[in-house]
């Protein structure tokens, strides 16, 4: 799965109730693939789509907050 597809999945996981999302849950990854979720979060931060707020391998969380730029992002 390409990084753009993963980013698109995370963007679709956004809800009206919150601007925060756990990337691990959004990508439906097992705990063993924590690094993949972390890499996606970092790439989103590099593209100014999100800000990495919290990361903890023991609790399997990579929490990001979407930026305003994420509203208009179209991968590809």
C-alpha positions in Angstrom: 0.0 0.0 0.0 1.5 3.4 -1.0 1.9 6.3 1.4 -0.7 8.3 -0.5 -3.3 5.6 -0.1 -2.5 5.3 3.7 -2.8 9.1 4.0 -6.2 9.1 2.2 -7.4 6.4 4.6 -6.4 8.4 7.6 -8.0 11.5 6.2 -11.3 9.6 5.7 -11.1 8.5 9.4 -11.7 12.1 10.5 -15.0 12.7 12.2 -17.1 15.9 12.7 -16.8 15.4 16.4 -13.0 15.6 16.6 -10.0 16.8 14.7 -7.9 14.1 16.3 -7.3 10.5 15.1 -5.2 7.5 16.2 -3.4 6.5 13.0 -3.0 2.9 14.1 -6.8 2.6 14.4 -7.5 4.5 11.2 -5.3 2.1 9.2 -6.5 -1.0 11.1 -3.0 -2.0 11.9 -1.9 -4.6 14.4 0.4 -3.5 17.2 3.4 -5.1 15.4 3.0 -2.5 12.6 3.3 0.5 14.9 6.2 1.9 13.0 4.1 2.0 9.8 1.5 4.2 11.5 4.3 6.4 12.9 5.8 6.8 9.4 2.5 7.8 8.0 1.9 10.4 10.7 5.4 11.8 10.1 4.7 12.0 6.4 1.4 13.8 7.0 3.3 16.2 9.3 5.9 16.8 6.5 3.1 17.6 4.1 1.5 20.0 6.7 -1.7 17.8 6.8 -1.4 17.0 10.5 0.5 17.6 13.7 1.8 14.6 15.6 0.6 15.1 19.1 1.3 11.9 20.9 3.0 8.6 20.2 3.3 5.6 22.5 4.4 2.1 21.4 3.2 0.4 24.6 -0.4 1.8 24.3 -0.2 1.4 20.4 -1.2 5.1 19.8 -0.1 7.6 17.2 -2.4 10.5 17.7 -2.5 13.4 15.2 -4.5 16.6 14.8 -5.5 17.6 11.3 -4.5 21.0 10.0 -6.7 23.2 7.8 -4.7 22.1 4.8 -6.0 18.5 5.3 -9.5 19.8 4.2 -8.3 20.4 0.7 -5.8 17.6 0.3 -6.3 15.3 -2.7 -3.6 12.6 -3.0 -1.8 12.0 -6.2 
